Every structure is written in C-alpha cells, then in structure tokens.
C-alpha cells in the first residue's frame, strides 16, 4: 500500500476472491468486482456486477423444505474481454504461464489498473495492460481500456468482447443449494457497426435491465450473437514493442431508474453519446476529487492508508448518486452476494460518518426506512403489537428477509435462525434519525418523516413492555441482543431472552427522546401527528413511565447482558483456543460438538458494551439515572473488563466497538482492537468472508472512530462538543466536516493542540464545547486550543 494506491503483486488463486472484493469499483448506483475480464465465474474468479436496490425473490427446495429468499441480483456481466493467438486457447492464468501480474487500485481517481505478462512459449510474451472505471460523474457508464504489447514476436491476436446474460448468483458457496437463476427473457442484438446490446428482466420482481456496449479499435469490429451473449470481435496485428488496444464502453440502466422510458433505449442512447475513454476520464476524476475534498481525512502511516481504502469503498457504495435512489445500507456493500445484499442495522455504524460529510445521502437512506414504515407497522401487528417493528434483514419492500434456517459449515447441519428477534434494529433507526438532525440541522425532516418513525418505534417499545409486580418494573421478553450467540435459554423450548440490557436501555432512550421531540414540535405539526396516529395523553403518560422503569439486570456488580446471564456456565476459553486456534465463530464450533453457546457466558461481539459506543459517558450515566440506577465509572469499567474476557470477536464490528470504548476506559489496550478493526477486511480475519463482500459497517466505523471516537465529537444542543482522547499510536490527525450548512469545517489534533477552522460563508458562528471551556468560531476564522493533559 501507499498513501493513494492499493497494490497486489503476483497471481495467487487462493487470494483472488479477496482481491476481487477489495478491488471492486463502484459509484453508488452500481459496482463491479475486480475480476479479470478474460476469466469466467468459476471456483477462483467471480466477476459480479450489482445495482443498488435491484433485488429478486426465488423459492428453493433445501433439505426437504421450501425456502424463500430475496437476493441482490448479479446483473449481466459487462466485463468479458478475452484474447488468444489464432487457433490457440483463450489466455487466462489457468491456460498460460503468468510471468508477472500486478493489480493497482488508484484511490484518488477511482481507477483499477492491471498489468500482466503471459508466457506464450518459445520466448514469446504478451504484455496486457488494462484500465477500468465505473464512472463517478455519470453513474450509468463503465469503461475498460485494454492495451496489448508483443514481446519477441509478431502476429495476429484475436480479441473478443461480450455482454453475458447467462450469469447466476453463485458467489457464496454455502448458498449453492439455493436457486440463483434470477435473470430471464435475455435478448441481444446490434445497434450499429460498433455497438451491441442486451436486455433481460428479473424473474419475479420484473426489473428490466438494459446494457449497450461500444467497442472502439483501429480495425473493423465484427458482431454476432451467441445466446445468451452479445459478442464483438476484432483481429489486431501485433509487432514487437508496439502497443495496440481496444476500448470497451458500456451503459447500464434498469427500470428502477428515473427519467427514462425504457432501460434498453436509455442504454443504447447513452453509450452512443458517450465520449471516448480519455474524455471520460476527466469528469470521472473531477467527481472523485470533489468527494475526497468533502471527506478529507489526514491520518499518518499505515493506519491512514487503510482508512483511505475504507473510505474509498464506503463512497463507492454510498455516493451522492445514492441520494436519488430508494435504497438502504447493504451490509456487505455492492461488493458481493453475502447476506444476499440485505440491509441490517449497519447504518448505525455508517450514517454517523455520512452525516458530517454527505447529509443528503444520510437523508436518502433514512427515507428508505420511512417508505417502509407501513410494512414495519404490519410486522408489529402480526405479533400482536402496536407501533413499528423494523426487520432485522430488509430488502426491496421492507418485509422481514431473515431466513428461517442457516447452514453451519462446521457440522453441515441446517439450524433455526432466530436473529429476526433482534428488535433493537428499531432503536438503531431512531438513533440515526436523531443523529442526522443534530449534524445537519434538518428540522423539516425531523418534524415530518423522522417524527413519524420515532413515534411508531416508541409505541412498539411501550406495547412490548410488560409490568412485573415482583420487580415493580417493566420488562421486554423474548428478544435477541446484538451478541447473536445467545438466542435462547439453555434447554428452553422457545427462542428469545428476557431483558437484554442493550435493548431495554436503548428502548428507554427512544421513549425519552420521542417525548422530548413531541414537546418541541410546532403546535400545528404536533396536532397533525397526534390526530393521524391517535396519540393521546394517556399513552404519553405510559411512555413516560416505561422510559423510567424498564428493567436493567445486574450481577456481580456489572450490567448483565440479559436476565440470567450470570447464571450461565463459564467457558474453558484457554482450552478452546488451544484446541481450535481461531474461535471467532465459537457458536459453530460448539454446535458441531453437539453443544450450544447458549449454555455459556460467551459473546460473539459487543452487546452491553455497545451502549458505550452509542452514548458518551455522561449521556450513559444520565440514561441509567433516569432508569433509577447509579452507573459510576467504576461499575462501567468492571463491566468492560467482565465482557472483554468473555467475547470471541466473531464479528468485524467487535474490534471497532471495543477499540472505541477502550480509548477512554483502558487506553493502553485500545490500539490492538483498533488495528483489528482496520485489518478486518484487508487481512480477511473472519476467514474467507471478505471475498463474498466487504463489511461496510466496520469500514465506515473505523472512519467514525477517528471522526467521533478519538475526538469525542458529539453534535447536540446546537453545538459541536469535543473531548479528545489522543492515543499514543495516533495522536496527530486532521478531518474535514460538513456541519449545519458549513462546508469544510477543519479539525486538526496535533501535539496536544486542537485547531478548528471554519470556512467563509454567510452562516452563523459554530459553538464549540470542550470539557473545560466553550468557544465560538466565526466563518472565515480559526482558533487554536491547548488541550489539558
């Protein structure tokens, strides 16, 4: 790695899937994995292309059951471009010796370059150089420039480019038993002497897809159709040392696009009008440079290089183009088919970063949730509750997409999947609504769509709470917390746990914040909302009571993950680490042994400690005080220590959350967890999962660790609150923010000094609050503050 490039040397089949994910190019509308264009999908290569929000639902026969799944669709493959000497095999790393191979991902300009030297025998070598882009200025255009140079020989080279409609969803081996044939009605034809097109549709969602490809070369192009592919061919004459090449430009549209009549027409027209490769580069580079300015990040060393790669992939998945789409936050980006492209709670880790750089994107992602509010209300009614129950996994229409069964690859058994009981996803939606408003100042959204979501989420929590006469408190039973390992009590007939601390505390917070919002609404709007929803004074009184009396269990002077957690058996951590080395997926290990993690005090990832990720120490103390508990620093530190010893870190989010918390609780150990979060995808610490798609929440979370975690930055009460905690390993860095209409507010921490610079504008001054002082910074001015030791 360097500051602005990410490079791989040599060809390694075992690493190809990982490299393809990390070399994905995208623009928020679509993305294409970094696969070699001459290679088809097989056990090594997987050239997938995905459009945001393009899903299809199929039913499969699995283990004697009918299983329904909705998947993000692998679109027709626009990449294919293969080459060979006449009468020989098509050249790939599997058919010819690879003498040299290098992949170079250029982050500043969003370009992927590959350089390969194929050995052809008798001292002959073919040097192949390709540049690829997924256009950031025009989200419907992608392009591939391929240059060939002959070394020590002359002769003809056959080149074949294609659009391939015969693809399936086959990027995740454990989904092999599921039907992956999402495309149907594939048609191909020509649209001119150098242009072919392909159109098709998804089998059940009936999304129409149009692609058109223009091949540019200095020789005639021949075109034919080899169902289900549209094929173009040229014959190049090679002479030693002279470079010749072809440019492939492709336009992609779907029927979900606005302002088009037909995706086929739109694709043909767009590729016909598209300029050449060199002319495409300039607006593409400008678009990328503008995004880098808005998300400026200056972190030194190796950590800075990894953070820049993380930011690159976040921006490729959720760019300004996303603001025009009806999509959520795909947990694995647009980089692969893991989790079937579904939307989980990862926006909880993504939106706090976007809020301070691309608030228009955050607003669009929240509107995705608002459009599905009626579906969430229907889900609540289905279990006899009022309000809104957002799904743990969401796709096109907001219904619950969590599968009923999941495969344990260790045992080969299909097991019940109870993760749909993670009702806390509703609190994540509410948290993001309020975080977005604090960062952007968008009162219009908060008072309309935001208030409607908060009201229904708060109503669901109140209706889910039951009063316990013995405790004299309300309880929420039958849920699953963020930990995910524990989904039932040992030997219980029903899934679910009682009084998960994270769920109950965040529910109480949602209720308190919604009551606060209702009091602050302009009277006409409050009246509209209460009339439409039937909200009355008696219900508000119940919200107030529940928000103050939800049960939070404790044991051994620490917060219990859930009621009864302290009664579970202790795990032989040392023995299991010795036996299995990597025990991140302890649940699968125990199940394969005929045991269950439900019996043990063992967590997959942060659960109780997630509270310290969402709320500052002072906020958390206030929350517990409202619930009738005294949470002092000693109790919190005991809680941190307790769960730190009992967590296997089976999620890429775990290192991030622990690093965030330990930066304030146990600084000496924080950097190890920060490094785990940084390395999560580049080192594929989960063992083969990154090749199926990057972990977007963890990547965005590492950016937010710098932006908010280490600066102690909070946006509340109309001010920027800062409480920096410099780590010895990262004590100097700079970031740029967009806050309440101020573009490019710069914060720089260096050698115990904090610099804040506000760009010139007609906006109001920014109020800055530190633990020991308050300052106001006018537009066009900067201030330098010496931080206390």
C-alpha positions in Angstrom: 0.0 0.0 0.0 0.9 3.6 -0.4 -1.0 6.7 0.5 -3.2 6.6 -2.6 -2.8 3.2 -4.2 -3.5 -0.4 -3.2 -1.4 -2.9 -5.0 -1.2 -6.7 -5.3 1.8 -8.4 -6.9 1.7 -11.9 -8.5 -1.3 -14.1 -9.2 -2.5 -16.3 -6.3 -5.7 -18.3 -6.9 -6.3 -18.6 -3.2 -6.3 -14.8 -2.8 -8.2 -13.9 -5.9 -11.7 -13.7 -4.3 -10.4 -11.4 -1.6 -8.6 -9.2 -4.2 -11.7 -9.0 -6.3 -13.7 -7.7 -3.4 -11.1 -5.1 -2.3 -10.6 -4.0 -6.0 -14.3 -3.5 -6.6 -15.2 -0.3 -8.4 -18.5 1.5 -7.9 -20.3 4.8 -7.9 -23.3 4.3 -5.5 -25.5 3.2 -8.4 -23.7 0.1 -9.4 -20.4 -1.7 -8.7 -18.3 -4.4 -10.4 -15.9 -6.7 -8.6 -12.2 -6.5 -9.6 -12.2 -9.8 -11.6 -10.0 -10.3 -14.6 -12.1 -9.6 -17.8 -10.7 -12.7 -19.5 -11.9 -15.1 -16.8 -15.4 -16.5 -16.3 -17.0 -17.3 -13.0 -15.5 -20.5 -11.5 -14.0 -21.6 -8.2 -11.4 -18.9 -8.4 -12.8 -15.9 -10.3 -16.2 -14.3 -9.8 -17.0 -11.2 -12.0 -20.1 -9.9 -10.3 -21.9 -6.6 -11.0 -24.7 -5.3 -8.7 -27.0 -2.3 -8.9 -28.1 -0.8 -5.6 -31.6 -1.9 -4.7 -32.0 -4.4 -7.5 -33.5 -7.5 -5.8 -35.3 -10.6 -6.9 -37.2 -13.3 -4.9 -37.0 -17.0 -5.6 -38.1 -20.2 -3.8 -35.8 -23.1 -3.5 -36.0 -26.7 -2.2 -33.5 -27.1 0.6 -33.2 -30.1 3.0 -36.8 -31.1 2.2 -38.2 -27.6 2.8 -39.4 -24.8 0.5 -37.2 -21.8 1.3 -37.9 -18.3 0.0 -35.1 -15.8 -0.3 -34.7 -12.3 -1.8 -31.3 -11.6 -3.2 -29.4 -8.7 -4.7 -29.2 -9.7 -8.4 -25.9 -10.4 -10.2 -26.5 -8.3 -13.3 -25.4 -9.4 -16.8 -21.6 -9.4 -16.9 -20.3 -6.4 -18.9 -16.7 -7.2 -18.3 -15.8 -10.1 -20.7 -12.9 -9.3 -22.9 -10.7 -12.3 -23.8 -7.8 -12.8 -26.2 -5.7 -15.5 -27.9 -3.4 -16.3 -30.7 -5.4 -17.8 -33.7 -6.2 -21.4 -33.1 -4.9 -21.4 -29.5 -6.7 -21.4 -26.1 -8.1 -18.2 -24.7 -5.4 -16.8 -22.4 -6.1 -16.9 -18.7 -4.0 -17.6 -15.6 -5.2 -21.1 -15.8 -4.3 -21.7 -19.5 -0.9 -19.9 -19.8 2.0 -19.1 -17.6 1.7 -15.8 -15.7 5.2 -14.3 -15.8 4.3 -11.1 -14.0 1.0 -9.8 -12.6 0.1 -6.6 -10.8 -3.2 -5.1 -9.7 -3.1 -1.3 -8.9 -6.2 0.3 -7.3 -5.8 4.1 -7.7 -7.9 5.5 -4.9 -7.7 9.2 -5.8 -9.1 8.7 -9.3 -11.2 5.5 -8.9 -9.2 3.5 -11.5 -8.3 -0.1 -11.4 -5.2 -1.0 -13.4 -3.9 -4.5 -14.2 -0.6 -5.4 -15.8 0.1 -9.0 -16.8 2.7 -10.7 -18.8 1.6 -14.0 -20.3 4.2 -16.5 -21.5 3.3 -18.0 -24.9 6.2 -20.3 -25.3 9.4 -20.1 -27.4 10.3 -16.9 -25.6 7.2 -15.1 -26.8 5.4 -12.9 -24.2 2.2 -10.9 -24.4 2.0 -7.9 -22.1 -1.5 -6.8 -21.2 -2.3 -3.5 -19.5 -5.9 -2.6 -18.6 -7.6 0.4 -17.0 -11.1 0.2 -15.7 -13.5 2.7 -14.4 -17.1 2.8 -13.0 -17.9 6.4 -13.8 -18.4 8.6 -10.8 -19.9 11.6 -12.8 -22.2 9.5 -15.0 -23.4 6.6 -12.8 -24.7 4.6 -15.8 -21.3 4.3 -17.6 -18.5 1.9 -17.1 -15.4 1.5 -19.3 -12.4 -0.8 -19.9 -9.3 0.1 -21.9 -7.1 -2.8 -22.9 -3.6 -2.5 -24.4 -1.5 -5.3 -25.8 2.2 -5.3 -26.4 4.1 -8.2 -28.1 7.5 -9.1 -26.8 9.8 -11.1 -29.1 7.1 -12.0 -31.7 4.7 -10.7 -34.3 1.4 -11.9 -35.4 -2.4 -11.7 -35.1 -4.3 -11.6 -31.8 -8.0 -12.4 -31.6 -9.9 -10.2 -29.2 -13.5 -11.0 -28.1 -15.7 -8.7 -26.0 -19.1 -9.6 -24.8 -22.1 -8.8 -22.7 -23.1 -12.0 -20.9 -26.7 -12.6 -19.8 -26.1 -16.2 -18.7 -24.9 -15.3 -15.2 -26.3 -16.6 -12.0 -25.9 -15.7 -8.3 -23.1 -18.1 -7.4 -20.7 -16.0 -5.4 -21.3 -17.7 -2.0 -20.6 -21.4 -1.8 -22.9 -22.0 1.2 -25.9 -20.8 -0.9 -25.2 -23.4 -3.6 -28.4 -25.3 -2.8 -30.5 -22.2 -3.5 -31.9 -21.2 -6.9 -29.6 -18.4 -8.2 -31.1 -18.0 -11.7 -32.5 -14.5 -11.3 -32.5 -13.4 -15.0 -34.9 -14.3 -17.8 -36.0 -13.2 -21.2 -32.5 -12.4 -22.4 -32.3 -10.8 -25.8 -29.3 -9.5 -27.7 -28.8 -7.6 -31.0 -26.7 -4.9 -32.7 -27.3 -1.1 -32.6 -24.7 0.0 -35.1 -21.3 -1.1 -36.6 -19.6 -1.0 -33.2 -22.4 -1.4 -30.7 -24.3 -4.4 -29.3 -27.0 -4.5 -26.7 -28.5 -6.9 -24.2 -31.8 -6.7 -22.4 -33.4 -9.0 -19.8 -35.6 -8.9 -16.7 -35.6 -10.4 -13.3 -37.8 -13.5 -12.8 -40.2 -12.3 -10.1 -39.5 -8.6 -9.3 -39.7 -8.0 -13.1 -37.0 -5.3 -13.1 -36.0 -4.7 -16.7 -32.3 -4.3 -17.4 -30.6 -2.8 -20.4 -27.0 -2.8 -21.4 -25.3 -1.5 -24.5 -21.6 -1.9 -25.3 -19.4 0.0 -27.8 -16.1 -1.4 -28.9 -13.6 1.0 -30.3 -10.5 -0.2 -32.2 -8.4 0.9 -35.2 -9.6 -2.2 -37.1 -13.1 -3.4 -38.2 -15.4 -4.8 -35.5 -17.4 -7.9 -36.2 -20.5 -8.7 -34.2 -22.6 -11.8 -33.6 -24.9 -13.3 -31.0 -24.0 -16.4 -29.1 -27.0 -16.8 -26.8 -27.1 -15.5 -24.1 -24.2 -13.3 -25.1 -23.8 -10.3 -27.4 -20.3 -10.7 -28.9 -17.9 -8.4 -30.7 -14.6 -9.4 -32.2 -11.5 -7.8 -33.7 -8.2 -9.0 -35.0 -5.2 -7.0 -34.0 -1.8 -7.3 -35.7 1.0 -7.2 -33.2 4.6 -6.2 -33.9 7.4 -6.4 -31.2 7.3 -3.5 -28.8 4.3 -1.7 -30.4 1.2 -1.2 -28.3 -2.3 -1.7 -29.8 -5.6 -1.7 -28.0 -9.3 -1.6 -27.7 -11.7 0.4 -25.6 -15.0 -1.0 -24.3 -17.6 1.4 -23.1 -20.8 0.1 -21.6 -24.0 1.8 -20.5 -26.3 0.2 -17.8 -29.9 1.1 -17.0 -32.7 -0.6 -15.1 -36.4 0.1 -15.0 -35.9 1.4 -11.4 -34.2 4.5 -12.9 -36.0 7.8 -13.0 -36.4 10.0 -16.1 -36.2 7.1 -18.7 -38.9 5.4 -20.8 -37.2 2.1 -21.3 -33.8 0.8 -20.0 -32.8 -0.6 -23.4 -33.4 2.7 -25.2 -31.7 4.6 -22.4 -28.6 2.3 -22.5 -28.3 2.5 -26.3 -28.7 6.2 -26.4 -26.2 6.8 -23.5 -23.4 4.6 -25.0 -23.9 6.2 -28.4 -23.4 9.6 -26.9 -20.6 8.7 -24.6 -17.2 10.2 -25.4 -14.0 8.2 -25.7 -12.1 6.7 -22.8 -9.7 9.7 -22.5 -12.6 12.2 -22.5 -14.5 10.0 -19.9 -11.5 10.2 -17.5 -11.6 13.9 -16.8 -15.2 14.3 -15.4 -14.7 11.0 -13.5 -11.5 12.3 -11.9 -13.2 15.6 -11.0 -16.1 13.9 -9.4 -13.7 11.8 -7.3 -11.6 14.8 -6.3 -14.7 16.6 -5.1 -15.7 13.7 -2.9 -12.3 13.4 -1.4 -12.4 17.1 -0.5 -15.7 16.7 1.2 -14.5 13.7 3.1 -10.9 14.9 3.8 -9.0 12.6 6.1 -5.4 13.2 7.1 -4.1 10.3 9.2 -0.4 9.4 9.0 1.2 6.0 8.4 -0.2 2.6 7.7 -3.5 3.4 9.5 -4.1 6.3 7.2 -3.6 4.2 4.1 -6.1 1.6 5.3 -8.6 4.3 6.4 -8.4 5.8 2.9 -9.2 2.4 1.4 -12.1 2.0 3.8 -13.4 5.5 2.8 -13.0 4.6 -0.9 -15.3 1.6 -0.5 -17.8 3.5 1.6 -18.0 6.2 -1.1 -18.3 3.6 -3.9 -21.3 2.1 -2.1 -23.0 5.2 -0.8 -22.1 8.2 -3.0 -24.0 11.4 -3.8 -25.8 9.3 -6.5 -27.3 7.3 -3.7 -29.3 10.4 -2.7 -31.5 9.8 -5.8 -32.2 6.1 -5.0 -34.6 4.2 -2.8 -32.0 2.0 -1.2 -30.7 1.2 2.3 -27.2 0.4 3.6 -26.2 -3.0 2.2 -24.2 -4.7 5.0 -21.6 -6.1 2.5 -21.5 -3.2 0.2 -22.1 -3.7 -3.5 -19.1 -6.0 -3.5 -20.5 -9.5 -3.4 -23.5 -11.7 -2.5 -23.0 -12.4 1.2 -26.1 -11.7 3.3 -27.9 -11.6 -0.1 -27.3 -7.9 -0.3 -29.7 -7.3 2.6 -29.9 -4.2 4.8 -29.3 -4.9 8.5 -28.5 -2.4 11.3 -25.2 -1.5 9.8 -26.5 2.0 9.1 -25.9 2.6 12.8 -22.2 2.5 12.1 -22.4 4.2 8.7 -24.7 7.2 9.0 -22.9 8.9 11.8 -19.9 9.2 9.4 -22.0 10.3 6.4 -24.0 12.8 8.4 -20.9 15.0 8.7 -19.9 14.8 5.0 -22.8 13.8 2.8 -26.0 14.6 4.7 -28.1 14.3 1.5 -27.1 10.6 1.4 -28.0 10.1 5.0 -31.4 11.6 4.4 -32.0 9.3 1.4 -31.0 6.2 3.5 -33.4 7.3 6.2 -36.2 7.9 3.6 -35.7 4.2 2.7 -36.7 3.4 6.2 -39.6 5.8 6.2 -41.0 4.4 3.0 -41.2 1.0 4.7 -42.8 2.3 7.9 -46.2 0.8 6.9 -44.5 -2.6 6.4 -42.9 -2.3 9.8 -46.3 -1.5 11.4 -47.7 -4.5 9.7 -44.9 -6.6 11.2 -45.8 -5.3 14.7 -49.5 -6.1 14.1 -48.5 -9.6 13.0 -47.2 -10.4 16.5 -50.0 -8.5 18.3 -48.2 -5.2 18.9 -48.8 -1.6 18.1 -46.2 0.7 16.5 -43.5 -0.3 14.1 -41.2 -3.4 14.2 -38.4 -2.9 11.6 -37.0 -6.1 10.2 -33.6 -7.5 11.1 -32.9 -8.0 7.4 -34.6 -5.8 4.8 -34.6 -5.8 1.0 -36.8 -4.3 -1.6 -40.1 -3.7 0.3 -39.2 -3.8 4.0 -40.6 -7.2 4.9 -38.5 -9.5 7.1 -35.9 -11.2 4.9 -34.1 -13.1 7.7 -34.0 -16.8 6.7 -35.7 -19.4 8.8 -32.6 -21.7 8.6 -28.9 -21.2 8.3 -26.1 -23.6 7.5 -23.3 -24.4 9.9 -20.4 -25.3 7.6 -18.6 -27.0 10.5 -21.3 -29.6 11.0 -23.2 -29.4 7.7 -26.5 -29.1 9.6 -29.2 -26.6 8.9 -30.2 -24.8 12.1 -33.1 -22.5 13.1 -32.2 -18.8 12.6 -33.8 -16.7 15.4 -31.9 -13.4 14.6 -35.3 -11.9 13.5 -35.8 -11.4 17.2 -33.2 -8.6 17.1 -35.9 -6.0 17.6 -33.2 -3.4 18.6 -32.9 -2.5 14.9 -35.8 -0.1 15.5 -33.7 1.8 18.1 -30.9 2.0 15.5 -33.3 3.6 13.1 -34.4 6.1 15.7 -30.8 6.8 16.7 -29.9 7.6 13.1 -32.8 9.9 12.7 -31.7 12.0 15.7 -28.0 11.9 14.8 -28.8 13.1 11.3 -30.8 16.0 12.6 -28.1 17.1 15.1 -25.4 17.0 12.4 -27.4 18.6 9.6 -29.9 20.9 11.4 -32.6 19.5 9.1 -35.6 20.3 11.2 -38.0 19.7 8.3 -37.1 16.0 8.1 -37.1 15.6 11.9 -40.6 17.2 12.3 -42.2 15.2 9.5 -40.8 11.8 8.5 -38.4 11.5 11.4 -41.1 12.2 14.0 -43.4 9.7 12.3 -40.8 6.9 12.6 -39.8 7.8 16.2 -43.4 7.8 17.3 -44.2 4.4 15.9 -40.9 2.9 17.2 -41.6 4.3 20.7 -45.1 2.9 20.5 -43.8 -0.5 19.7 -41.4 -0.5 22.7 -44.1 0.5 25.1 -46.5 -2.1 23.8 -43.8 -4.7 24.1 -43.1 -3.9 27.7 -45.0 -5.9 30.4 -45.2 -4.9 34.0 -43.7 -7.2 36.6 -45.3 -6.8 40.0 -42.5 -8.6 41.8 -39.8 -6.3 40.3 -42.0 -3.2 40.2 -40.6 -2.6 36.7 -41.4 -3.1 33.1 -39.7 -5.9 31.2 -39.2 -6.8 27.5 -39.1 -10.5 26.9 -38.3 -12.9 24.1 -35.6 -10.9 22.2 -32.1 -11.4 20.9 -29.4 -8.8 21.5 -26.5 -7.6 19.3 -24.4 -10.5 20.6 -26.3 -13.0 18.4 -24.7 -16.1 20.0 -27.4 -16.2 22.6 -30.9 -16.7 21.1 -32.5 -18.8 23.9 -32.0 -20.0 27.5 -30.4 -23.4 27.9 -32.9 -26.3 27.1 -35.7 -23.7 26.6 -38.5 -24.7 24.2 -38.9 -21.2 22.8 -36.3 -18.8 21.4 -35.6 -15.4 22.9 -34.1 -13.8 26.0 -35.6 -11.5 28.7 -34.4 -8.0 29.5 -31.4 -7.7 27.2 -29.7 -4.7 28.7 -28.8 -3.1 25.3 -32.4 -3.5 24.0 -34.0 -2.1 27.2 -31.7 0.8 27.6 -32.0 1.9 24.0 -35.8 1.5 24.2 -35.9 3.7 27.2 -33.7 6.3 25.3 -36.1 6.2 22.3 -39.1 6.8 24.5 -37.4 9.7 26.3 -36.2 11.3 23.1 -39.6 10.9 21.3 -41.3 12.6 24.3 -38.8 15.4 24.1 -39.4 15.7 20.3 -43.2 15.8 20.7 -42.9 18.6 23.2 -40.6 20.6 20.9 -42.7 20.2 17.7 -44.6 23.3 16.5 -48.1 23.1 17.8 -49.8 22.7 14.3 -47.5 19.9 13.4 -47.9 18.2 16.8 -51.7 18.3 16.3 -51.4 16.8 12.8 -49.3 14.0 14.1 -51.4 13.1 17.1 -54.6 13.3 15.1 -53.3 11.0 12.4 -51.8 8.4 14.9 -54.4 8.6 17.6 -51.8 9.5 20.2 -53.3 10.8 23.4 -52.3 12.0 26.9 -52.8 8.6 28.5 -50.4 6.9 26.0 -47.8 9.6 26.6 -48.0 9.1 30.3 -47.4 5.4 29.8 -44.3 6.2 27.6 -43.0 8.4 30.4 -43.5 5.6 33.0 -41.9 2.9 30.8 -39.0 5.1 29.9 -38.1 5.4 33.6 -38.8 1.9 34.8 -37.6 -0.6 32.2 -35.7 -3.3 34.0 -31.9 -3.4 33.6 -30.4 -6.6 35.2 -27.1 -6.6 37.1 -25.0 -9.4 38.5 -21.7 -9.3 40.4 -21.8 -5.5 40.3 -21.7 -5.5 36.5 -24.5 -4.9 34.0 -26.0 -8.2 32.9 -26.2 -8.9 29.2 -29.7 -10.2 29.8 -31.6 -11.6 32.8 -29.9 -14.8 33.9 -26.6 -14.2 32.0 -24.6 -14.5 35.3 -26.1 -18.0 35.9 -24.7 -19.5 32.7 -21.6 -21.7 32.9 -18.1 -20.3 32.3 -16.4 -21.5 29.1 -12.9 -23.1 29.1 -11.5 -20.2 26.9 -7.9 -21.4 27.2 -8.8 -25.0 26.3 -10.9 -24.0 23.2 -8.2 -21.6 22.0 -5.6 -24.3 22.3 -7.9 -26.8 20.5 -9.1 -24.6 17.7 -6.7 -21.7 17.5 -9.4 -19.4 15.9 -12.6 -19.4 17.9 -14.2 -16.3 16.5 -17.2 -18.5 15.4 -17.5 -20.3 18.7 -21.2 -20.9 18.1 -20.4 -23.1 15.1 -17.6 -24.9 16.9 -19.8 -25.8 19.9 -22.8 -26.8 17.7 -20.5 -29.2 15.7 -19.6 -30.7 19.1 -23.2 -31.3 19.9 -23.1 -28.4 22.4 -24.6 -24.9 22.3 -23.2 -21.5 23.1 -26.5 -20.7 24.9 -25.1 -22.6 27.9 -22.1 -20.3 28.4 -21.1 -16.8 29.3 -19.5 -16.2 25.8 -20.4 -13.4 23.4 -19.8 -13.1 19.7 -19.4 -9.3 19.8 -20.1 -6.3 22.0 -23.6 -6.3 23.4 -23.8 -4.5 26.7 -20.7 -2.5 25.7 -22.5 -1.2 22.6 -24.1 1.2 25.0 -20.6 2.8 25.4 -20.3 3.1 21.7 -23.6 4.9 21.1 -23.5 7.2 24.2 -20.9 9.3 25.8 -20.0 8.6 29.4 -22.1 11.5 30.6 -25.1 10.5 28.5 -24.9 6.9 29.6 -24.8 8.0 33.3 -27.9 10.2 32.7 -29.7 7.3 31.0 -29.1 4.9 33.9 -30.0 7.6 36.4 -33.4 8.1 34.6 -33.9 4.3 35.0 -33.1 4.5 38.7 -29.6 3.2 38.6 -26.3 4.8 39.6 -23.7 4.0 36.9 -20.4 5.3 38.1 -17.1 5.0 36.3 -16.0 2.0 38.5 -19.1 0.0 37.6 -18.7 0.7 33.9 -15.0 -0.3 34.0 -15.9 -3.5 35.8 -18.5 -4.2 33.1 -16.0 -3.5 30.3 -13.4 -5.8 31.9 -16.0 -8.6 32.5 -17.2 -8.8 28.9 -13.8 -8.3 27.4 -12.8 -11.6 28.9 -15.9 -13.4 27.6 -16.0 -12.2 23.9 -14.7 -14.2 20.9 -15.0 -11.2 18.5 -16.8 -13.3 15.8 -17.9 -10.1 14.1 -15.8 -7.4 12.3 -17.8 -4.9 14.3 -16.5 -6.2 17.6 -12.9 -4.9 17.4 -14.3 -1.5 16.3 -16.6 -1.2 19.3 -14.0 -2.4 21.8 -11.4 -0.1 20.4 -13.8 2.9 20.7 -14.6 2.1 24.3 -11.1 1.2 25.4 -9.8 4.5 24.1 -11.5 6.0 27.2 -11.6 3.1 29.5 -8.2 1.3 29.1 -6.2 3.3 26.6 -3.1 1.0 26.6 -5.2 -1.8 25.1 -7.3 0.3 22.7 -4.9 0.3 19.8 -4.8 -3.5 19.4 -8.6 -3.5 18.9 -8.4 -0.5 16.6 -5.9 -2.5 14.5 -8.2 -5.5 14.4 -10.9 -3.2 13.1 -8.6 -1.8 10.5 -7.3 -5.2 9.4 -10.7 -6.8 9.4 -11.2 -6.9 5.6 -7.7 -6.4 4.2 -6.5 -9.4 6.2 -9.8 -11.3 5.9 -9.7 -12.0 9.6 -13.0 -13.8 9.5 -11.5 -16.4 7.3 -12.8 -16.2 3.7 -15.8 -13.9 4.3 -14.3 -10.7 2.6 -14.3 -12.4 -0.8 -18.1 -12.5 -0.6 -18.3 -8.8 0.1 -16.6 -6.2 2.3 -18.0 -5.4 5.7 -19.4 -1.9 5.2 -20.3 -1.1 8.8 -16.9 -2.0 10.0 -15.2 0.1 7.3 -17.3 3.2 8.0 -17.0 2.6 11.7 -13.2 2.9 11.6 -13.6 6.3 9.8 -16.0 7.3 12.6 -13.6 6.1 15.2 -11.3 8.8 14.0 -14.0 11.4 13.4 -16.0 11.0 16.6 -14.4 8.3 18.8 -11.0 9.8 19.3 -12.1 13.4 19.1 -15.1 12.8 21.5 -17.1 14.7 19.0 -20.9 15.0 19.6 -23.4 17.0 17.8 -26.1 18.0 20.3 -27.9 21.1 21.6 -26.8 23.1 18.5 -23.1 22.8 19.3 -20.1 20.7 18.5 -18.9 19.0 21.7 -15.3 17.8 21.7 -13.4 15.7 24.3 -10.3 14.4 22.5 -8.5 11.2 23.7 -5.2 11.0 21.8 -3.8 7.5 21.6 0.0 7.2 21.7 -0.2 5.5 18.4 -2.5 8.1 16.8 -2.0 11.5 18.4 -1.9 13.6 15.2 -4.6 13.7 12.5 -7.0 16.0 10.7 -10.5 15.7 9.4 -13.0 17.9 7.5 -16.7 18.1 8.4 -19.9 19.5 7.0 -22.0 20.8 9.9 -25.2 22.8 9.9 -24.6 24.1 6.4 -20.9 24.9 6.9 -18.9 23.1 4.2 -15.3 22.0 5.1 -15.0 22.7 8.8 -11.5 21.5 9.6 -10.4 19.9 12.9 -6.7 19.1 13.5 -5.3 17.5 16.5 -1.5 17.6 17.0 0.8 17.6 20.0 -1.9 18.4 22.5 -3.3 21.2 20.4 -6.6 21.4 18.7 -7.1 23.6 15.7 -10.6 24.4 14.4 -11.1 26.3 11.1 -14.5 27.4 9.7 -14.6 28.4 6.0 -16.1 31.7 5.0 -19.8 31.8 4.5 -23.0 33.6 5.5 -23.8 31.0 8.2 -23.9 31.6 11.9 -20.8 31.0 14.1 -20.2 27.5 15.3 -20.3 26.9 19.1 -17.6 24.6 20.3 -17.8 23.0 23.7 -14.9 21.3 25.4 -15.0 19.8 29.0 -13.3 22.9 30.4 -14.4 25.8 28.1 -16.7 27.0 25.4 -15.7 29.0 22.3 -17.5 30.4 19.3 -15.8 30.4 15.8 -16.9 32.8 13.2 -17.0 31.8 9.5 -13.6 32.6 7.9 -11.8 32.3 11.3 -9.9 29.6 13.1 -8.9 29.0 16.7 -6.1 27.1 18.4 -6.8 25.4 21.7 -4.3 23.8 24.1 -5.8 20.7 25.5 -5.4 19.7 29.1 -3.1 16.7 29.9 
